[in-house]
Amino acid sequence: MSTFMRQYARNMARVPVSTRLNAQRFACANYRFYSEKTNYKQADQPRLRINSSAPNFDADTSHGKINLYDYLGDSWGILFSHPADFTPVCTTEMGAFAKMKPQFDKRGVKLLGLSVEDAESHRKWIKDIEEINGIDKFGFPIIADTKRHVAFLYDMCDEEGFGNINDGSLTTVRSVYVIDPAKKIRVIFTYPSQVGRNTAEVLRVIDALQTADKHGVVTPGNWSPNDDVIIPPKVSDAEASEKFGDFKTVKSYLRYTKLK
C-alpha cells in the first residue's frame, strides 16, 4: 500500500461510516485521484451501474478541452468509446453516429466519442469519416484519452486489455453510456471490438427512456415510437383510467395503452 493510501485509510477510520462511504465514492469518481505514476488496479476501479452518478472529468478532445458536466449542461448525453482511429469498423460506426446527429439533436442529446489516440489523430481521422460517409460536418467531439483516465473511470476495456492499461498499449472496447440531465447513468452497452453498434437501437433506447420518464409508463420488448406502451403494475385500474383513458388488460399485471 502506498504512503498516500495508508494515510488516507487512517484518516477515513476517524469519520462516520456514511461520510466515509461518500468520500470513498468521490475518490473513485474523480480520475485526478490517480496520478500518472499510479498504477491502475481493478480493485480501485469504480463500479458504475444503472442509476449511478456519471463521474465528471476534464479532457482534451478533437474540438478542444471540455468538462463533461459543462459540455452536457441540461441535455441528455451519450458517451461512447471506440478501439482506434483509422480502423474499418470504427469509421463506419462514427459515420453512422454523425449521420444521425440531427435525430439526437431533436431529442436534446449530445454525443461524445472517445478513444486513446491524441486530438490531432482524431482531427485527421474525422476528415476520412466525412469523406467515406458523405458527411459535410462531423459535428461532435472525440475525447483524446491518451492517459486512459476516462477509459479506467468508465471501465471501457475488456479483461485482456486491462492487463495493458499501465504500459500504454490498451485500446478501448465499444462502450456506450446514456446519461440523463440529472447526470445519472441510465443505460450501459458494451460491445466487443469485432461488432459494430446499431445506432438506430441507441436512438430507440433514448426514445423509450424519454417516453417512460415523461408519461410514467414502461415499454415492451421490441417497442418503437408510436407503439402501445405498458402501464406499470403499481398503477391501479382506476388511476390508469384517469391518466390514460382506455387501456387493454391481458393479465392483471400486463395492461397496454396508446399514448395520445
Contacts in CASP RR format, 6 or more apart in sequence:
PFRMAT RR
TARGET T0000
AUTHOR 0000-0000-0000
METHOD contacts of the structure
MODEL  1
MSTFMRQYARNMARVPVSTRLNAQRFACANYRFYSEKTNYKQADQPRLRI
NSSAPNFDADTSHGKINLYDYLGDSWGILFSHPADFTPVCTTEMGAFAKM
KPQFDKRGVKLLGLSVEDAESHRKWIKDIEEINGIDKFGFPIIADTKRHV
AFLYDMCDEEGFGNINDGSLTTVRSVYVIDPAKKIRVIFTYPSQVGRNTA
EVLRVIDALQTADKHGVVTPGNWSPNDDVIIPPKVSDAEASEKFGDFKTV
KSYLRYTKLK
1 9 0 8 1.000
2 38 0 8 1.000
8 27 0 8 1.000
12 20 0 8 1.000
12 23 0 8 1.000
12 24 0 8 1.000
15 23 0 8 1.000
25 46 0 8 1.000
27 33 0 8 1.000
28 44 0 8 1.000
28 45 0 8 1.000
28 46 0 8 1.000
29 46 0 8 1.000
29 53 0 8 1.000
29 55 0 8 1.000
29 56 0 8 1.000
29 153 0 8 1.000
30 55 0 8 1.000
30 56 0 8 1.000
31 55 0 8 1.000
31 57 0 8 1.000
31 149 0 8 1.000
31 150 0 8 1.000
31 152 0 8 1.000
31 153 0 8 1.000
34 40 0 8 1.000
34 44 0 8 1.000
34 149 0 8 1.000
34 152 0 8 1.000
36 147 0 8 1.000
39 166 0 8 1.000
40 148 0 8 1.000
40 152 0 8 1.000
40 162 0 8 1.000
40 165 0 8 1.000
40 166 0 8 1.000
42 162 0 8 1.000
45 152 0 8 1.000
45 155 0 8 1.000
46 55 0 8 1.000
46 153 0 8 1.000
46 155 0 8 1.000
48 54 0 8 1.000
48 55 0 8 1.000
48 154 0 8 1.000
48 155 0 8 1.000
48 177 0 8 1.000
48 185 0 8 1.000
48 188 0 8 1.000
49 185 0 8 1.000
49 188 0 8 1.000
50 185 0 8 1.000
50 186 0 8 1.000
50 187 0 8 1.000
50 188 0 8 1.000
51 184 0 8 1.000
51 185 0 8 1.000
51 186 0 8 1.000
52 184 0 8 1.000
52 185 0 8 1.000
53 183 0 8 1.000
53 184 0 8 1.000
53 185 0 8 1.000
54 68 0 8 1.000
54 79 0 8 1.000
54 177 0 8 1.000
54 179 0 8 1.000
54 183 0 8 1.000
54 184 0 8 1.000
54 185 0 8 1.000
55 68 0 8 1.000
55 153 0 8 1.000
55 154 0 8 1.000
56 67 0 8 1.000
56 68 0 8 1.000
56 69 0 8 1.000
56 183 0 8 1.000
57 67 0 8 1.000
57 68 0 8 1.000
57 149 0 8 1.000
57 150 0 8 1.000
57 153 0 8 1.000
58 65 0 8 1.000
58 66 0 8 1.000
58 67 0 8 1.000
58 68 0 8 1.000
59 65 0 8 1.000
59 66 0 8 1.000
59 68 0 8 1.000
59 143 0 8 1.000
59 144 0 8 1.000
59 145 0 8 1.000
59 149 0 8 1.000
59 150 0 8 1.000
60 118 0 8 1.000
60 119 0 8 1.000
60 143 0 8 1.000
60 144 0 8 1.000
61 112 0 8 1.000
61 119 0 8 1.000
61 122 0 8 1.000
61 141 0 8 1.000
61 142 0 8 1.000
61 143 0 8 1.000
61 144 0 8 1.000
62 119 0 8 1.000
62 122 0 8 1.000
62 123 0 8 1.000
62 126 0 8 1.000
62 141 0 8 1.000
62 142 0 8 1.000
62 144 0 8 1.000
63 140 0 8 1.000
63 141 0 8 1.000
64 119 0 8 1.000
64 141 0 8 1.000
66 112 0 8 1.000
66 141 0 8 1.000
66 143 0 8 1.000
68 79 0 8 1.000
68 112 0 8 1.000
69 183 0 8 1.000
71 110 0 8 1.000
71 112 0 8 1.000
71 141 0 8 1.000
72 110 0 8 1.000
72 179 0 8 1.000
72 181 0 8 1.000
72 183 0 8 1.000
73 181 0 8 1.000
74 181 0 8 1.000
75 108 0 8 1.000
75 109 0 8 1.000
75 110 0 8 1.000
75 181 0 8 1.000
76 107 0 8 1.000
76 108 0 8 1.000
76 109 0 8 1.000
76 110 0 8 1.000
76 178 0 8 1.000
76 179 0 8 1.000
76 180 0 8 1.000
76 181 0 8 1.000
76 206 0 8 1.000
76 210 0 8 1.000
77 109 0 8 1.000
77 110 0 8 1.000
77 111 0 8 1.000
77 112 0 8 1.000
77 178 0 8 1.000
77 179 0 8 1.000
77 180 0 8 1.000
78 104 0 8 1.000
78 109 0 8 1.000
78 110 0 8 1.000
78 111 0 8 1.000
78 112 0 8 1.000
78 176 0 8 1.000
78 177 0 8 1.000
78 178 0 8 1.000
78 179 0 8 1.000
78 202 0 8 1.000
78 206 0 8 1.000
79 112 0 8 1.000
79 113 0 8 1.000
79 114 0 8 1.000
79 154 0 8 1.000
79 175 0 8 1.000
79 176 0 8 1.000
79 177 0 8 1.000
79 179 0 8 1.000
80 97 0 8 1.000
80 111 0 8 1.000
80 112 0 8 1.000
80 113 0 8 1.000
80 114 0 8 1.000
80 174 0 8 1.000
80 175 0 8 1.000
80 176 0 8 1.000
80 177 0 8 1.000
80 197 0 8 1.000
81 113 0 8 1.000
81 114 0 8 1.000
81 115 0 8 1.000
81 145 0 8 1.000
81 151 0 8 1.000
81 154 0 8 1.000
81 156 0 8 1.000
81 172 0 8 1.000
81 173 0 8 1.000
81 174 0 8 1.000
81 175 0 8 1.000
82 90 0 8 1.000
82 93 0 8 1.000
82 94 0 8 1.000
82 113 0 8 1.000
82 114 0 8 1.000
82 115 0 8 1.000
82 172 0 8 1.000
82 174 0 8 1.000
83 89 0 8 1.000
83 90 0 8 1.000
83 115 0 8 1.000
83 171 0 8 1.000
83 172 0 8 1.000
83 173 0 8 1.000
83 174 0 8 1.000
83 193 0 8 1.000
84 90 0 8 1.000
84 115 0 8 1.000
84 116 0 8 1.000
84 117 0 8 1.000
84 171 0 8 1.000
85 115 0 8 1.000
85 117 0 8 1.000
85 121 0 8 1.000
85 122 0 8 1.000
85 124 0 8 1.000
85 125 0 8 1.000
86 121 0 8 1.000
86 125 0 8 1.000
86 128 0 8 1.000
89 193 0 8 1.000
89 194 0 8 1.000
89 195 0 8 1.000
89 196 0 8 1.000
90 115 0 8 1.000
91 125 0 8 1.000
91 128 0 8 1.000
91 129 0 8 1.000
91 132 0 8 1.000
91 133 0 8 1.000
92 133 0 8 1.000
92 196 0 8 1.000
93 174 0 8 1.000
93 196 0 8 1.000
93 197 0 8 1.000
93 199 0 8 1.000
94 113 0 8 1.000
94 129 0 8 1.000
94 138 0 8 1.000
94 142 0 8 1.000
95 129 0 8 1.000
95 132 0 8 1.000
95 133 0 8 1.000
95 135 0 8 1.000
96 133 0 8 1.000
96 197 0 8 1.000
96 199 0 8 1.000
97 111 0 8 1.000
97 140 0 8 1.000
97 199 0 8 1.000
98 129 0 8 1.000
98 130 0 8 1.000
98 133 0 8 1.000
98 135 0 8 1.000
98 138 0 8 1.000
98 139 0 8 1.000
98 140 0 8 1.000
99 133 0 8 1.000
99 135 0 8 1.000
100 199 0 8 1.000
100 200 0 8 1.000
100 203 0 8 1.000
101 111 0 8 1.000
101 139 0 8 1.000
101 140 0 8 1.000
103 203 0 8 1.000
104 110 0 8 1.000
104 111 0 8 1.000
104 203 0 8 1.000
104 206 0 8 1.000
107 203 0 8 1.000
107 206 0 8 1.000
107 207 0 8 1.000
107 210 0 8 1.000
109 206 0 8 1.000
110 140 0 8 1.000
111 140 0 8 1.000
112 140 0 8 1.000
112 141 0 8 1.000
112 142 0 8 1.000
112 143 0 8 1.000
113 140 0 8 1.000
113 141 0 8 1.000
113 142 0 8 1.000
113 143 0 8 1.000
114 142 0 8 1.000
114 143 0 8 1.000
114 145 0 8 1.000
114 150 0 8 1.000
114 151 0 8 1.000
114 156 0 8 1.000
114 172 0 8 1.000
115 122 0 8 1.000
115 142 0 8 1.000
115 143 0 8 1.000
115 144 0 8 1.000
115 145 0 8 1.000
115 171 0 8 1.000
115 172 0 8 1.000
116 144 0 8 1.000
116 145 0 8 1.000
116 146 0 8 1.000
116 148 0 8 1.000
116 151 0 8 1.000
116 168 0 8 1.000
116 170 0 8 1.000
116 171 0 8 1.000
116 172 0 8 1.000
117 125 0 8 1.000
117 144 0 8 1.000
117 146 0 8 1.000
118 144 0 8 1.000
118 146 0 8 1.000
119 144 0 8 1.000
121 144 0 8 1.000
122 142 0 8 1.000
122 144 0 8 1.000
126 138 0 8 1.000
126 142 0 8 1.000
129 135 0 8 1.000
129 138 0 8 1.000
130 136 0 8 1.000
130 137 0 8 1.000
130 138 0 8 1.000
143 150 0 8 1.000
145 151 0 8 1.000
145 172 0 8 1.000
148 165 0 8 1.000
148 168 0 8 1.000
148 170 0 8 1.000
150 156 0 8 1.000
151 157 0 8 1.000
151 165 0 8 1.000
151 170 0 8 1.000
151 172 0 8 1.000
152 165 0 8 1.000
154 175 0 8 1.000
154 177 0 8 1.000
155 175 0 8 1.000
156 172 0 8 1.000
156 173 0 8 1.000
156 175 0 8 1.000
157 165 0 8 1.000
157 170 0 8 1.000
157 171 0 8 1.000
157 172 0 8 1.000
157 173 0 8 1.000
158 173 0 8 1.000
158 192 0 8 1.000
161 170 0 8 1.000
161 171 0 8 1.000
162 170 0 8 1.000
163 170 0 8 1.000
164 170 0 8 1.000
171 193 0 8 1.000
173 190 0 8 1.000
173 191 0 8 1.000
173 192 0 8 1.000
173 193 0 8 1.000
174 189 0 8 1.000
174 190 0 8 1.000
174 191 0 8 1.000
174 192 0 8 1.000
174 193 0 8 1.000
174 195 0 8 1.000
174 196 0 8 1.000
174 197 0 8 1.000
175 188 0 8 1.000
175 189 0 8 1.000
175 190 0 8 1.000
175 191 0 8 1.000
176 187 0 8 1.000
176 188 0 8 1.000
176 189 0 8 1.000
176 190 0 8 1.000
176 191 0 8 1.000
176 197 0 8 1.000
176 202 0 8 1.000
177 185 0 8 1.000
177 187 0 8 1.000
177 188 0 8 1.000
178 185 0 8 1.000
178 186 0 8 1.000
178 187 0 8 1.000
178 188 0 8 1.000
178 202 0 8 1.000
178 205 0 8 1.000
178 206 0 8 1.000
178 209 0 8 1.000
179 185 0 8 1.000
179 186 0 8 1.000
180 186 0 8 1.000
180 209 0 8 1.000
180 213 0 8 1.000
186 209 0 8 1.000
187 205 0 8 1.000
187 209 0 8 1.000
189 197 0 8 1.000
189 202 0 8 1.000
191 197 0 8 1.000
204 223 0 8 1.000
204 224 0 8 1.000
204 225 0 8 1.000
207 224 0 8 1.000
207 225 0 8 1.000
208 219 0 8 1.000
208 223 0 8 1.000
211 217 0 8 1.000
211 219 0 8 1.000
211 225 0 8 1.000
211 229 0 8 1.000
211 259 0 8 1.000
212 218 0 8 1.000
212 219 0 8 1.000
212 229 0 8 1.000
215 229 0 8 1.000
215 259 0 8 1.000
216 232 0 8 1.000
217 229 0 8 1.000
217 230 0 8 1.000
217 231 0 8 1.000
217 232 0 8 1.000
217 257 0 8 1.000
217 259 0 8 1.000
218 229 0 8 1.000
218 230 0 8 1.000
218 232 0 8 1.000
219 227 0 8 1.000
219 229 0 8 1.000
219 230 0 8 1.000
220 227 0 8 1.000
220 228 0 8 1.000
220 229 0 8 1.000
220 230 0 8 1.000
220 256 0 8 1.000
223 229 0 8 1.000
228 248 0 8 1.000
228 256 0 8 1.000
228 257 0 8 1.000
228 258 0 8 1.000
229 256 0 8 1.000
229 257 0 8 1.000
229 258 0 8 1.000
229 259 0 8 1.000
230 254 0 8 1.000
230 255 0 8 1.000
230 256 0 8 1.000
230 257 0 8 1.000
231 240 0 8 1.000
231 244 0 8 1.000
231 247 0 8 1.000
231 255 0 8 1.000
231 256 0 8 1.000
231 257 0 8 1.000
233 252 0 8 1.000
233 253 0 8 1.000
235 243 0 8 1.000
237 249 0 8 1.000
237 255 0 8 1.000
240 247 0 8 1.000
240 255 0 8 1.000
240 257 0 8 1.000
241 247 0 8 1.000
244 257 0 8 1.000
244 259 0 8 1.000
245 257 0 8 1.000
246 257 0 8 1.000
246 258 0 8 1.000
247 255 0 8 1.000
247 256 0 8 1.000
247 257 0 8 1.000
248 255 0 8 1.000
248 256 0 8 1.000
248 257 0 8 1.000
249 255 0 8 1.000
250 256 0 8 1.000
END
